[in-house]
């Protein structure tokens, strides 16, 4: 089989990290005397680079204030992780899907708005060390999602043409990143953007459970080859 790469998003796709993200973002805003964003608003920006997420939640802030809020968020989130108060459970069936996709001969990668340290912590905790041939984070590129940079860099590291890659994600940012890189895109129904939005953005299909992913990936590449 030709080399084919499956690129997973992390937050909202591999793991459910919304609780720590919402809590840290709200506390970061409050620490600067700002109105805390609503949980749904915070979940809407998961996947964007941190500065982009903060500026989306508070467009009235200048760049210096955005950087300060973002820095405080990072510190608060890291504190939750160090204190063991950061629930980031894997979504049902996703870890089995990762193992099955690897068994079927696909190369695997991750492209996430998380920091590199945050991603490494998740990969280690889930026992996924060595499963991914490329790990792309917001720390590694000039432009985060929805720009194509992380997807293109993942393909380059894996030695795979973007046409032979597919992104699996839960937000429109994941789908837009994939399509702008000329890769395929599969949405998941268990994350932070509604499936209808993912389809409107151009997702080829929607997984309703982790167990659906291997078959949908096979279908994607079969259709792409026909």
PASEBA-1860 file (N, C-alpha, C; in nm, 3 decimals):
! residues 226
1> XXXXXXXX> 0.084/-0.119/0.000/0.000/0.000/0.000/0.087/0.124/0.000 ~ 0.049/0.224/-0.080/0.122/0.350/-0.081/0.114/0.414/0.056 ~ 0.215/0.494/0.090/0.216/0.562/0.219/0.097/0.656/0.228 ~ 0.019/0.641/0.335/-0.096/0.726/0.359/-0.095/0.769/0.505 ~ -0.125/0.894/0.527/-0.112/0.954/0.660/-0.248/0.994/0.714 ~ -0.274/0.956/0.838/-0.396/0.996/0.909/-0.355/1.092/1.021 ~ -0.404/1.214/1.013/-0.365/1.319/1.108/-0.482/1.348/1.202 ~ -0.463/1.322/1.330/-0.566/1.348/1.430/-0.550/1.487/1.492
9> XXXXXXXX> -0.662/1.554/1.512/-0.664/1.664/1.607/-0.657/1.602/1.747 ~ -0.628/1.684/1.850/-0.620/1.631/1.986/-0.744/1.668/2.067 ~ -0.754/1.794/2.110/-0.865/1.837/2.196/-0.998/1.829/2.121 ~ -1.091/1.750/2.175/-1.221/1.736/2.111/-1.227/1.623/2.011 ~ -1.113/1.563/1.981/-1.109/1.451/1.886/-1.051/1.326/1.952 ~ -0.928/1.336/2.002/-0.870/1.226/2.078/-0.917/1.228/2.222 ~ -0.914/1.347/2.284/-0.947/1.358/2.427/-1.048/1.470/2.450 ~ -1.125/1.454/2.557/-1.223/1.554/2.598/-1.158/1.644/2.704
17> XXXXXXXX> -1.104/1.755/2.660/-1.028/1.844/2.748/-1.103/1.972/2.781 ~ -1.232/1.976/2.749/-1.307/2.101/2.761/-1.310/2.157/2.902 ~ -1.316/2.071/3.003/-1.334/2.120/3.140/-1.213/2.201/3.187 ~ -1.094/2.149/3.163/-0.974/2.222/3.201/-0.955/2.348/3.119 ~ -0.988/2.340/2.991/-0.974/2.456/2.903/-1.070/2.568/2.945 ~ -1.197/2.533/2.966/-1.296/2.634/3.005/-1.259/2.696/3.140 ~ -1.226/2.612/3.235/-1.192/2.662/3.370/-1.072/2.756/3.366 ~ -0.967/2.717/3.294/-0.846/2.800/3.289/-0.871/2.930/3.214
25> XXXXXXXX> -0.948/2.925/3.105/-0.975/3.046/3.029/-1.059/3.144/3.110 ~ -1.161/3.093/3.177/-1.244/3.182/3.258/-1.164/3.246/3.370 ~ -1.079/3.169/3.437/-0.998/3.224/3.545/-0.897/3.325/3.493 ~ -0.841/3.300/3.374/-0.747/3.395/3.316/-0.813/3.529/3.289 ~ -0.934/3.526/3.233/-1.007/3.650/3.207/-1.039/3.723/3.337 ~ -1.088/3.650/3.437/-1.125/3.713/3.564/-1.005/3.776/3.633 ~ -0.887/3.715/3.617/-0.768/3.768/3.684/-0.727/3.904/3.630 ~ -0.777/3.941/3.513/-0.749/4.073/3.455/-0.871/4.165/3.463
33> XXXXXXXX> -0.970/4.126/3.542/-1.088/4.207/3.558/-1.180/4.205/3.438 ~ -1.168/4.104/3.356/-1.251/4.091/3.237/-1.369/3.998/3.266 ~ -1.475/4.011/3.190/-1.589/3.922/3.203/-1.549/3.784/3.151 ~ -1.574/3.684/3.232/-1.538/3.547/3.192/-1.624/3.502/3.075 ~ -1.564/3.447/2.970/-1.644/3.398/2.857/-1.728/3.278/2.896 ~ -1.841/3.262/2.831/-1.928/3.148/2.856/-1.861/3.019/2.807 ~ -1.891/2.906/2.871/-1.829/2.779/2.830/-1.844/2.748/2.682 ~ -1.963/2.774/2.626/-1.984/2.743/2.484/-1.894/2.828/2.395
41> XXXXXXXX> -1.872/2.954/2.437/-1.785/3.041/2.359/-1.641/2.991/2.363 ~ -1.598/2.943/2.479/-1.462/2.890/2.491/-1.446/2.766/2.404 ~ -1.545/2.677/2.410/-1.536/2.554/2.328/-1.531/2.585/2.179 ~ -1.593/2.695/2.138/-1.593/2.733/1.997/-1.452/2.765/1.946 ~ -1.363/2.810/2.035/-1.230/2.852/1.989/-1.124/2.746/2.016 ~ -1.163/2.630/2.073/-1.066/2.523/2.093/-1.014/2.478/1.956 ~ -0.882/2.470/1.947/-0.819/2.433/1.821/-0.742/2.547/1.758 ~ -0.783/2.670/1.788/-0.708/2.785/1.741/-0.581/2.801/1.824
49> XXXXXXXX> -0.481/2.872/1.770/-0.367/2.907/1.852/-0.416/2.991/1.968 ~ -0.344/2.990/2.079/-0.393/3.051/2.202/-0.419/3.200/2.186 ~ -0.326/3.274/2.128/-0.347/3.417/2.108/-0.470/3.443/2.022 ~ -0.486/3.363/1.918/-0.602/3.377/1.828/-0.731/3.349/1.904 ~ -0.728/3.246/1.991/-0.847/3.213/2.069/-0.886/3.326/2.162 ~ -0.788/3.381/2.232/-0.816/3.491/2.326/-0.868/3.613/2.252 ~ -0.807/3.648/2.141/-0.852/3.766/2.067/-0.991/3.745/2.006 ~ -1.025/3.621/1.975/-1.159/3.592/1.926/-1.262/3.609/2.037
57> XXXXXXXX> -1.226/3.566/2.158/-1.317/3.580/2.272/-1.329/3.724/2.319 ~ -1.223/3.802/2.301/-1.223/3.942/2.347/-1.159/4.030/2.240 ~ -1.230/4.057/2.131/-1.171/4.133/2.020/-1.134/4.277/2.056 ~ -1.182/4.325/2.170/-1.149/4.461/2.210/-1.008/4.473/2.270 ~ -0.945/4.361/2.303/-0.812/4.364/2.365/-0.703/4.392/2.263 ~ -0.603/4.468/2.305/-0.486/4.489/2.221/-0.393/4.369/2.228 ~ -0.293/4.369/2.142/-0.206/4.252/2.132/-0.131/4.224/2.262 ~ -0.091/4.329/2.333/-0.018/4.310/2.459/-0.108/4.245/2.564
65> XXXXXXXX> -0.233/4.291/2.573/-0.327/4.232/2.669/-0.361/4.089/2.631 ~ -0.375/4.064/2.502/-0.401/3.927/2.457/-0.288/3.834/2.502 ~ -0.165/3.879/2.484/-0.050/3.796/2.523/-0.048/3.770/2.673 ~ -0.086/3.872/2.752/-0.087/3.854/2.897/-0.195/3.754/2.940 ~ -0.314/3.767/2.883/-0.421/3.672/2.916/-0.381/3.531/2.873 ~ -0.323/3.520/2.755/-0.280/3.389/2.705/-0.174/3.328/2.796 ~ -0.080/3.410/2.841/0.024/3.360/2.931/-0.033/3.313/3.063 ~ -0.132/3.386/3.114/-0.196/3.346/3.239/-0.273/3.216/3.220
73> XXXXXXXX> -0.342/3.202/3.107/-0.411/3.076/3.077/-0.312/2.959/3.079 ~ -0.199/2.976/3.013/-0.100/2.868/3.009/-0.058/2.827/3.150 ~ -0.031/2.929/3.235/0.014/2.900/3.371/-0.095/2.827/3.450 ~ -0.220/2.870/3.435/-0.330/2.807/3.507/-0.353/2.663/3.460 ~ -0.346/2.643/3.328/-0.367/2.509/3.274/-0.255/2.416/3.320 ~ -0.132/2.465/3.320/-0.019/2.384/3.366/-0.032/2.350/3.513 ~ -0.085/2.445/3.591/-0.106/2.420/3.733/-0.207/2.309/3.755 ~ -0.315/2.308/3.674/-0.413/2.200/3.684/-0.348/2.065/3.654
81> XXXXXXXX> -0.263/2.062/3.551/-0.198/1.935/3.514/-0.104/1.889/3.625 ~ -0.025/1.980/3.678/0.069/1.941/3.785/-0.006/1.893/3.909 ~ -0.122/1.953/3.935/-0.199/1.916/4.053/-0.285/1.792/4.034 ~ -0.282/1.733/3.914/-0.362/1.615/3.888/-0.510/1.643/3.877 ~ -0.544/1.770/3.851/-0.684/1.811/3.844/-0.722/1.847/3.701 ~ -0.678/1.766/3.607/-0.701/1.796/3.466/-0.758/1.672/3.397 ~ -0.889/1.655/3.402/-0.949/1.539/3.334/-0.944/1.556/3.182 ~ -0.876/1.466/3.114/-0.870/1.466/2.968/-0.890/1.324/2.919
89> XXXXXXXX> -1.009/1.266/2.941/-1.031/1.127/2.901/-1.036/1.112/2.750 ~ -0.989/0.998/2.703/-1.003/0.965/2.561/-1.149/0.940/2.530 ~ -1.194/0.982/2.413/-1.332/0.955/2.372/-1.350/0.806/2.343 ~ -1.471/0.754/2.363/-1.495/0.610/2.345/-1.454/0.560/2.206 ~ -1.377/0.454/2.207/-1.339/0.387/2.083/-1.223/0.448/2.009 ~ -1.176/0.566/2.052/-1.073/0.635/1.974/-0.938/0.566/1.985 ~ -0.901/0.522/2.103/-0.771/0.454/2.117/-0.769/0.323/2.040 ~ -0.880/0.252/2.040/-0.889/0.130/1.959/-0.877/0.162/1.810
97> XXXXXXXX> -0.935/0.274/1.770/-0.926/0.315/1.630/-0.783/0.347/1.590 ~ -0.710/0.415/1.679/-0.569/0.445/1.653/-0.491/0.315/1.632 ~ -0.513/0.219/1.720/-0.442/0.091/1.708/-0.480/0.018/1.580 ~ -0.608/0.022/1.543/-0.652/-0.048/1.423/-0.599/0.019/1.297 ~ -0.598/0.151/1.293/-0.543/0.221/1.177/-0.394/0.190/1.160 ~ -0.322/0.185/1.271/-0.181/0.147/1.263/-0.167/0.004/1.211 ~ -0.253/-0.086/1.260/-0.248/-0.225/1.215/-0.273/-0.237/1.066 ~ -0.359/-0.150/1.012/-0.390/-0.153/0.870/-0.282/-0.088/0.783
105> XXXXXXXX> -0.179/-0.036/0.845/-0.065/0.014/0.768/-0.062/0.163/0.746 ~ -0.151/0.237/0.807/-0.149/0.383/0.792/-0.042/0.444/0.882 ~ 0.021/0.550/0.833/0.103/0.634/0.918/0.009/0.725/0.997 ~ 0.048/0.757/1.119/-0.037/0.837/1.206/0.035/0.963/1.252 ~ -0.041/1.071/1.267/0.015/1.196/1.316/-0.088/1.274/1.396 ~ -0.044/1.384/1.456/-0.132/1.474/1.530/-0.101/1.616/1.488 ~ -0.207/1.697/1.474/-0.193/1.840/1.450/-0.289/1.911/1.544 ~ -0.238/1.989/1.637/-0.320/2.044/1.744/-0.280/2.187/1.780
113> XXXXXXXX> -0.378/2.262/1.829/-0.350/2.395/1.882/-0.285/2.392/2.019 ~ -0.272/2.274/2.079/-0.204/2.259/2.208/-0.058/2.300/2.197 ~ 0.002/2.328/2.312/0.146/2.344/2.316/0.213/2.208/2.299 ~ 0.340/2.209/2.265/0.413/2.083/2.250/0.417/2.008/2.384 ~ 0.442/2.081/2.491/0.445/2.016/2.623/0.310/1.953/2.656 ~ 0.202/2.024/2.625/0.069/1.971/2.653/0.039/1.846/2.571 ~ 0.077/1.848/2.445/0.053/1.731/2.360/0.134/1.611/2.407 ~ 0.261/1.633/2.440/0.344/1.522/2.487/0.285/1.461/2.614
121> XXXXXXXX> 0.229/1.545/2.702/0.169/1.494/2.825/0.050/1.403/2.794 ~ -0.033/1.442/2.697/-0.148/1.361/2.659/-0.103/1.229/2.596 ~ -0.009/1.237/2.504/0.040/1.117/2.435/0.098/1.017/2.536 ~ 0.174/1.068/2.631/0.234/0.979/2.731/0.127/0.919/2.821 ~ 0.033/1.000/2.866/-0.070/0.951/2.958/-0.158/0.845/2.894 ~ -0.185/0.859/2.764/-0.271/0.764/2.695/-0.195/0.641/2.645 ~ -0.065/0.637/2.668/0.013/0.522/2.625/0.032/0.517/2.474 ~ 0.038/0.635/2.411/0.049/0.641/2.265/0.191/0.673/2.218
129> XXXXXXXX> 0.288/0.667/2.307/0.427/0.693/2.266/0.467/0.600/2.153 ~ 0.527/0.657/2.050/0.576/0.578/1.938/0.472/0.548/1.832 ~ 0.346/0.584/1.856/0.241/0.556/1.758/0.241/0.656/1.643 ~ 0.285/0.779/1.671/0.273/0.887/1.573/0.409/0.920/1.511 ~ 0.410/0.929/1.379/0.534/0.960/1.308/0.557/1.111/1.302 ~ 0.456/1.191/1.331/0.471/1.336/1.330/0.374/1.396/1.431 ~ 0.424/1.493/1.507/0.344/1.565/1.607/0.359/1.714/1.582 ~ 0.251/1.778/1.540/0.254/1.920/1.507/0.169/1.997/1.608
137> XXXXXXXX> 0.225/2.106/1.661/0.155/2.187/1.760/0.162/2.335/1.720 ~ 0.091/2.416/1.798/0.094/2.560/1.775/0.233/2.618/1.794 ~ 0.319/2.545/1.867/0.456/2.593/1.889/0.545/2.574/1.767 ~ 0.500/2.497/1.669/0.587/2.453/1.560/0.569/2.528/1.429 ~ 0.467/2.613/1.420/0.434/2.677/1.292/0.413/2.826/1.310 ~ 0.424/2.898/1.201/0.398/3.043/1.203/0.249/3.071/1.215 ~ 0.167/2.991/1.148/0.023/3.013/1.148/-0.048/2.884/1.189 ~ -0.131/2.893/1.292/-0.206/2.777/1.336/-0.331/2.756/1.253
145> XXXXXXXX> -0.414/2.662/1.295/-0.541/2.637/1.226/-0.623/2.766/1.223 ~ -0.696/2.790/1.116/-0.727/2.703/1.002/-0.627/2.709/0.886 ~ -0.513/2.776/0.905/-0.410/2.778/0.801/-0.359/2.635/0.776 ~ -0.305/2.608/0.659/-0.264/2.471/0.624/-0.131/2.428/0.683 ~ -0.061/2.517/0.752/0.079/2.494/0.788/0.105/2.362/0.861 ~ 0.025/2.333/0.965/0.050/2.212/1.043/0.028/2.086/0.959 ~ -0.074/2.088/0.877/-0.102/1.972/0.791/0.011/1.952/0.691 ~ 0.055/2.060/0.629/0.164/2.050/0.531/0.294/2.004/0.596
153> XXXXXXXX> 0.322/2.055/0.715/0.444/2.016/0.785/0.439/1.870/0.828 ~ 0.320/1.825/0.870/0.304/1.685/0.907/0.330/1.595/0.787 ~ 0.276/1.632/0.673/0.296/1.552/0.551/0.443/1.549/0.512 ~ 0.509/1.665/0.522/0.651/1.671/0.487/0.733/1.581/0.578 ~ 0.705/1.584/0.707/0.781/1.500/0.801/0.756/1.351/0.776 ~ 0.634/1.318/0.737/0.599/1.177/0.713/0.640/1.130/0.574 ~ 0.678/1.223/0.486/0.713/1.186/0.350/0.594/1.147/0.266 ~ 0.480/1.214/0.291/0.355/1.182/0.224/0.301/1.306/0.153
161> XXXXXXXX> 0.254/1.289/0.030/0.189/1.399/-0.039/0.057/1.432/0.032 ~ 0.020/1.561/0.043/-0.106/1.596/0.108/-0.227/1.523/0.049 ~ -0.223/1.492/-0.079/-0.334/1.418/-0.140/-0.348/1.278/-0.082 ~ -0.242/1.228/-0.017/-0.245/1.097/0.045/-0.257/1.106/0.197 ~ -0.314/1.219/0.244/-0.335/1.239/0.387/-0.481/1.274/0.413 ~ -0.527/1.242/0.533/-0.661/1.281/0.575/-0.654/1.330/0.718 ~ -0.723/1.438/0.747/-0.730/1.496/0.881/-0.860/1.452/0.947 ~ -0.852/1.410/1.073/-0.970/1.377/1.152/-0.983/1.481/1.262
169> XXXXXXXX> -1.095/1.555/1.262/-1.109/1.661/1.361/-1.253/1.692/1.395 ~ -1.268/1.771/1.502/-1.401/1.802/1.554/-1.445/1.945/1.528 ~ -1.358/2.029/1.470/-1.394/2.169/1.448/-1.380/2.206/1.300 ~ -1.446/2.315/1.266/-1.433/2.367/1.129/-1.290/2.408/1.099 ~ -1.213/2.443/1.203/-1.073/2.480/1.181/-0.992/2.361/1.129 ~ -1.022/2.242/1.181/-0.954/2.121/1.133/-0.988/2.094/0.987 ~ -1.116/2.108/0.955/-1.160/2.079/0.817/-1.099/2.181/0.721 ~ -1.102/2.308/0.760/-1.046/2.413/0.673/-0.896/2.394/0.655
177> XXXXXXXX> -0.825/2.357/0.761/-0.681/2.331/0.751/-0.654/2.221/0.649 ~ -0.729/2.112/0.661/-0.709/1.999/0.571/-0.733/2.037/0.427 ~ -0.844/2.100/0.400/-0.880/2.131/0.262/-0.787/2.235/0.201 ~ -0.743/2.331/0.282/-0.650/2.431/0.227/-0.514/2.370/0.198 ~ -0.482/2.257/0.263/-0.358/2.184/0.233/-0.377/2.081/0.123 ~ -0.502/2.069/0.073/-0.539/1.971/-0.030/-0.532/1.827/0.023 ~ -0.559/1.814/0.152/-0.574/1.681/0.212/-0.722/1.652/0.229 ~ -0.754/1.529/0.267/-0.892/1.493/0.295/-0.932/1.534/0.436
185> XXXXXXXX> -1.062/1.528/0.466/-1.111/1.569/0.597/-1.228/1.481/0.640 ~ -1.218/1.429/0.761/-1.326/1.352/0.824/-1.359/1.420/0.956 ~ -1.487/1.448/0.980/-1.529/1.510/1.104/-1.571/1.406/1.206 ~ -1.575/1.447/1.333/-1.625/1.360/1.439/-1.741/1.430/1.509 ~ -1.837/1.352/1.555/-1.961/1.408/1.610/-1.953/1.435/1.759 ~ -1.842/1.394/1.824/-1.837/1.401/1.970/-1.760/1.524/2.021 ~ -1.719/1.613/1.932/-1.635/1.725/1.973/-1.709/1.854/1.998 ~ -1.645/1.966/1.960/-1.689/2.098/2.004/-1.760/2.182/1.899
193> XXXXXXXX> -1.764/2.137/1.773/-1.844/2.202/1.671/-1.947/2.102/1.620 ~ -2.070/2.146/1.591/-2.175/2.054/1.545/-2.138/1.987/1.412 ~ -2.178/1.861/1.394/-2.149/1.790/1.269/-2.196/1.864/1.145 ~ -2.310/1.932/1.153/-2.360/2.005/1.035/-2.263/2.113/0.991 ~ -2.196/2.177/1.087/-2.097/2.279/1.052/-1.975/2.216/0.986 ~ -1.936/2.099/1.034/-1.821/2.030/0.975/-1.850/1.991/0.831 ~ -1.971/1.942/0.807/-2.009/1.905/0.671/-2.018/2.027/0.580 ~ -2.071/2.136/0.633/-2.079/2.259/0.554/-1.941/2.312/0.518
201> XXXXXXXX> -1.843/2.287/0.607/-1.706/2.331/0.582/-1.637/2.243/0.479 ~ -1.689/2.120/0.459/-1.633/2.032/0.357/-1.587/1.896/0.404 ~ -1.623/1.859/0.528/-1.587/1.724/0.574/-1.650/1.619/0.484 ~ -1.572/1.520/0.445/-1.622/1.416/0.356/-1.724/1.327/0.424 ~ -1.704/1.301/0.554/-1.794/1.215/0.630/-1.783/1.251/0.777 ~ -1.874/1.198/0.858/-1.876/1.224/1.002/-1.876/1.091/1.077 ~ -1.780/1.075/1.167/-1.777/0.957/1.253/-1.867/0.983/1.374 ~ -1.954/0.888/1.403/-2.043/0.902/1.518/-1.985/0.836/1.643
209> XXXXXXXX> -1.888/0.749/1.625/-1.822/0.678/1.736/-1.680/0.646/1.691 ~ -1.590/0.633/1.787/-1.452/0.602/1.752/-1.439/0.479/1.664 ~ -1.526/0.382/1.687/-1.517/0.257/1.608/-1.541/0.281/1.459 ~ -1.604/0.393/1.424/-1.633/0.421/1.283/-1.510/0.465/1.204 ~ -1.407/0.512/1.274/-1.297/0.580/1.205/-1.220/0.493/1.107 ~ -1.177/0.372/1.142/-1.101/0.294/1.043/-1.176/0.273/0.912 ~ -1.305/0.241/0.920/-1.382/0.221/0.797/-1.396/0.348/0.716 ~ -1.415/0.461/0.783/-1.429/0.588/0.710/-1.297/0.629/0.644
217> XXXXXXXX> -1.186/0.599/0.711/-1.055/0.628/0.650/-1.034/0.540/0.528 ~ -1.064/0.412/0.541/-1.054/0.322/0.425/-1.140/0.372/0.309 ~ -1.264/0.411/0.340/-1.357/0.461/0.236/-1.301/0.586/0.170 ~ -1.245/0.674/0.249/-1.190/0.798/0.193/-1.083/0.769/0.089 ~ -0.988/0.684/0.125/-0.877/0.658/0.034/-0.921/0.572/-0.085 ~ -1.020/0.485/-0.066/-1.071/0.408/-0.177/-1.137/0.499/-0.280 ~ -1.215/0.595/-0.232/-1.281/0.688/-0.324/-1.180/0.782/-0.390 ~ -1.081/0.824/-0.313/-0.979/0.913/-0.368/-0.902/0.847/-0.480
225> XX> -0.886/0.714/-0.471/-0.810/0.641/-0.572/-0.892/0.606/-0.695 ~ -1.025/0.617/-0.684/-1.111/0.574/-0.794/-1.133/0.687/-0.895
END
